[in-house]
Amino acid sequence: MRASVIIVTAGRPHLLEDTLRSLEACRPAPHQLVVVDGDTQGTARGPTERHASSVVYEVEYRAGPRALCRQRNLGIDRAKGDVVVFIDDDVWLEPDAFGPLLSALGEPGVVGATGKVLEPSPRRLGLTHSRLRRLLPGASRQGTMTPSGYPNRLWDLDLAGDVEVMHGCWMASTTELARELRFDEKLEEPGYAVLDDEEFAYRLSRRGRIRYVPTAVLEHRNTGFSSADARLFSRSVMRNRVYTYHKNFEQTPGTLAHFAIIVMLLFVHRALNGDRRGLIGLVDGLRLARRERTGWARA
């Protein structure tokens, strides 16, 4: 399979340089690289052109608006490969990362694939891959979505299987379906385009199988979260969590009750981490979602 790698970036040329260095060592190499730069100063052009001079595959630099979903959609439009692979500008790929990913995409019925992401926890109390997640209300098989639209994160990172969620820094889809489904640009409206990856992945999983391949490994520095404003970030998380629930999941008394429990746990998590600005941001997000819900219903 021919892979078109898409990297969205904005104002972080030093991180992009490292990412491209790791991409250069990958075997098999991609068929194409598209770098979509949201920085008006064009700071990604230099690293991209230097990378192009040292590889045999096609490299394209595109300028675009500083908006994650729109940048990703622009990359999809420029893709020439059979599959599109999204990586962030602050990752380090293992040299053999693409082989297992592309092999999985060649299996019958597979329309997407993701691999193991190694990253530091940004929280003092981080539960992203904790087995404690199995104890959460409504928890089910890892890598799936609850009926209220909350992800059952992976807790066994070495177990391959079919999933319904993918990490935005390391996810792949057939190009045909990526062009049809696209990333939802409404998720950018609150400030940060959070949950765009899981929302796209869930819709993709309704069209076929998504494989989690633990032998396809990259390291993610997670610098975007560490530099985010806690209040604005939590505002976006809450608003987008409400939006994706109403967009993709049936509203029943049971799912509404589960969603309310998840919202409560988000507040508890921020409180236990001493994140006062995050708590305020969650309240902001609920208020914003309440104001916008009439428009979602009309859509």
C-alpha positions in Angstrom: 0.0 0.0 0.0 1.1 3.5 -0.8 1.0 5.8 2.3 0.6 9.5 2.3 1.8 11.0 5.6 0.1 14.2 6.7 1.7 16.4 9.3 -0.1 19.5 10.6 2.1 22.1 12.2 2.2 25.7 13.3 5.2 27.7 14.6 7.2 24.7 15.9 10.0 24.2 13.3 12.5 22.7 15.8 10.0 20.0 16.8 9.1 19.3 13.1 12.8 19.0 12.3 13.1 16.1 14.8 9.9 14.4 13.5 11.1 14.6 9.9 14.5 13.2 10.9 12.8 10.1 12.4 10.5 9.8 9.3 13.6 9.8 7.1 14.9 6.6 8.7 11.6 4.7 8.3 11.5 1.5 6.2 9.3 1.1 4.3 9.3 4.7 3.4 6.0 6.5 2.7 4.9 7.3 -0.8 4.3 10.9 -0.1 4.6 13.5 2.7 2.3 16.5 3.0 3.2 19.2 5.6 0.3 21.7 6.2 1.7 24.8 7.9 -0.7 27.0 9.9 2.0 29.6 10.7 1.6 32.8 8.7 5.4 33.2 8.9 5.9 29.9 7.1 8.3 28.5 9.6 7.8 24.9 8.5 8.9 25.6 5.0 12.6 25.4 5.7 12.5 22.0 7.6 10.2 20.6 4.9 12.4 21.6 2.0 15.5 20.3 3.7 13.7 17.0 4.3 12.7 16.9 0.6 16.3 17.2 -0.5 17.3 14.0 1.4 14.5 11.6 0.5 13.2 9.9 -2.7 9.5 10.2 -2.0 7.3 13.2 -2.9 7.2 16.0 -0.4 4.7 18.8 -0.5 4.5 21.9 1.6 1.1 23.6 1.9 0.1 26.8 3.8 -3.2 26.8 5.5 -5.3 28.3 8.2 -4.2 27.7 11.8 -7.0 25.3 12.5 -6.3 21.6 13.1 -9.3 20.0 11.4 -9.1 22.3 8.4 -5.4 21.6 8.1 -6.0 17.9 8.2 -8.7 18.1 5.6 -6.4 20.1 3.4 -3.8 17.3 3.7 -6.4 14.7 2.8 -7.3 16.7 -0.3 -3.6 16.6 -1.4 -3.0 12.9 -0.6 -2.1 10.6 -3.5 -1.6 7.4 -1.6 -4.0 4.5 -0.9 -4.0 5.4 2.8 -3.4 8.5 4.7 -1.3 8.4 7.9 -1.6 11.3 10.4 1.3 12.1 12.7 1.9 15.1 14.9 4.9 17.4 14.5 6.3 16.4 17.9 6.7 12.6 17.5 9.6 10.3 17.0 8.9 7.2 14.8 10.5 3.9 15.3 12.3 2.9 12.0 9.9 0.0 11.4 6.7 1.8 12.4 5.0 1.8 9.0 5.4 -1.9 8.2 3.0 -3.3 10.8 0.5 -0.4 10.2 0.3 -1.0 6.5 0.1 -4.7 6.9 -3.0 -4.3 9.1 -4.6 -2.0 6.5 -4.2 -4.8 4.0 -6.4 -7.2 6.0 -10.0 -7.9 4.9 -12.5 -5.3 6.1 -9.9 -3.0 7.7 -10.4 0.7 7.0 -8.2 2.2 9.6 -5.2 1.4 11.9 -3.3 2.9 14.8 -0.3 1.8 16.9 1.4 2.1 20.3 1.9 5.7 21.5 4.5 6.3 24.2 4.0 9.6 25.9 4.4 11.2 29.4 1.2 11.8 31.4 0.5 15.5 31.7 -1.4 15.1 34.9 -0.2 14.3 38.4 -3.1 11.9 38.5 -3.2 10.4 35.0 -5.5 7.6 34.1 -5.2 7.5 30.4 -4.0 3.9 30.2 -4.7 2.8 33.7 -6.5 -0.5 34.4 -8.6 1.5 36.8 -10.5 2.6 33.8 -12.2 -0.8 33.8 -14.0 0.2 37.0 -15.5 3.4 35.5 -19.3 3.3 35.1 -20.3 1.9 31.7 -16.7 0.7 30.9 -16.5 -2.1 28.4 -13.9 -3.6 26.0 -10.8 -1.5 25.8 -10.5 0.7 22.7 -14.3 1.1 22.2 -16.7 3.9 22.8 -19.4 3.8 25.5 -23.0 4.4 24.4 -22.7 8.0 25.7 -19.6 8.7 23.5 -16.8 8.4 26.1 -13.8 6.3 25.1 -12.7 3.1 26.9 -9.0 3.9 26.5 -6.5 1.1 26.0 -5.1 -0.2 29.2 -3.1 -3.1 27.7 -0.9 -1.5 25.1 0.7 -4.8 24.0 -2.6 -6.4 23.0 -3.6 -6.2 19.3 -7.3 -6.0 18.4 -10.1 -4.1 16.8 -10.8 -0.6 18.2 -13.2 2.3 17.7 -10.8 5.1 18.9 -7.4 6.3 17.6 -4.8 8.7 18.9 -4.6 11.8 16.7 -0.8 11.7 16.6 -0.7 8.2 15.1 -3.7 7.1 13.0 -4.3 5.9 9.5 -7.3 5.5 7.2 -8.0 4.5 3.7 -7.8 7.7 1.6 -11.2 7.1 0.1 -13.0 7.0 3.4 -11.0 9.9 4.8 -12.1 12.1 1.9 -15.7 11.0 2.5 -15.8 11.4 6.3 -13.4 14.3 6.8 -12.6 15.9 10.2 -15.5 17.9 11.7 -14.4 21.5 11.6 -17.1 22.5 14.2 -14.8 20.9 16.8 -12.5 23.9 16.3 -15.0 26.6 17.3 -14.4 26.6 21.1 -10.6 27.3 20.9 -8.9 24.0 20.8 -9.8 21.3 18.3 -9.9 18.5 20.9 -11.7 15.2 20.4 -11.4 15.5 16.7 -9.4 12.3 16.5 -11.8 10.1 18.5 -14.8 11.6 16.7 -13.3 10.9 13.3 -12.2 7.4 14.4 -15.6 6.5 15.7 -17.3 7.4 12.5 -14.7 5.5 10.6 -15.2 2.4 12.8 -18.9 2.4 11.6 -17.6 1.7 8.1 -15.2 -1.2 8.8 -12.6 -2.5 11.2 -9.9 -0.4 12.8 -6.9 -2.3 14.0 -4.7 -1.5 16.9 -1.1 -2.7 16.1 1.2 -2.6 19.2 4.3 -3.3 17.1 3.8 0.1 15.2 5.5 2.4 17.8 6.1 6.1 18.1 7.0 8.4 20.9 4.8 11.5 21.4 6.2 14.4 23.3 2.6 15.8 24.0 3.9 19.4 23.9 0.5 20.7 22.7 -1.2 19.8 26.0 1.6 21.1 28.1 1.5 24.5 26.5 -2.3 24.7 26.5 -4.2 27.2 28.6 -6.0 25.0 31.2 -9.2 27.0 31.2 -9.6 27.2 27.5 -8.6 23.6 27.0 -11.1 22.3 29.5 -13.8 24.6 28.0 -13.1 23.0 24.6 -13.1 19.5 26.1 -16.5 19.9 27.7 -18.2 21.7 24.9 -16.9 19.2 22.3 -17.8 16.2 24.6 -21.4 17.4 24.6 -21.3 18.1 20.9 -20.0 14.7 19.9 -22.5 12.9 22.2 -25.4 14.7 20.5 -24.0 14.2 17.1 -23.1 10.6 17.1 -25.0 8.8 19.9 -28.6 8.1 20.8 -29.9 10.2 23.7 -31.8 7.8 26.0 -32.3 8.0 29.8 -29.5 5.5 30.2 -26.9 7.2 28.0 -27.9 10.6 29.5 -27.3 9.2 33.0 -23.9 7.8 32.0 -22.9 11.1 30.3 -23.8 13.0 33.5 -21.6 10.6 35.5 -18.7 11.2 33.1 -19.1 14.9 33.4 -19.0 14.6 37.2 -15.8 12.5 36.9 -14.2 15.2 34.8 -14.8 17.7 37.6 -13.5 15.3 40.2 -10.3 14.7 38.1 -9.6 18.4 37.8 -10.2 18.9 41.5 -7.9 16.0 42.5 -5.2 17.5 40.3 -5.6 21.0 41.9 -6.5 22.4 38.5 -8.7 25.4 39.4 -8.6 26.9 35.9 -9.5 23.6 34.5 -12.6 23.4 36.7 -13.7 26.9 35.6 -13.1 25.9 32.0 -15.5 22.9 32.4 -18.2 25.2 33.6 -17.5 27.5 30.7 -17.9 24.6 28.3 -21.2 23.5 29.7 -22.6 27.0 29.4 -21.3 27.2 25.8 -22.8 23.9 24.9 -26.2 24.9 26.3 -26.2 28.1 24.2 -25.2 26.2 21.0 -27.5 23.1 21.3 -30.4 24.6 19.4 -28.1 25.1 16.4 -26.9 21.5 16.6 -30.5 20.3 16.6 -31.2 22.3 13.4 -28.1 20.9 11.7 
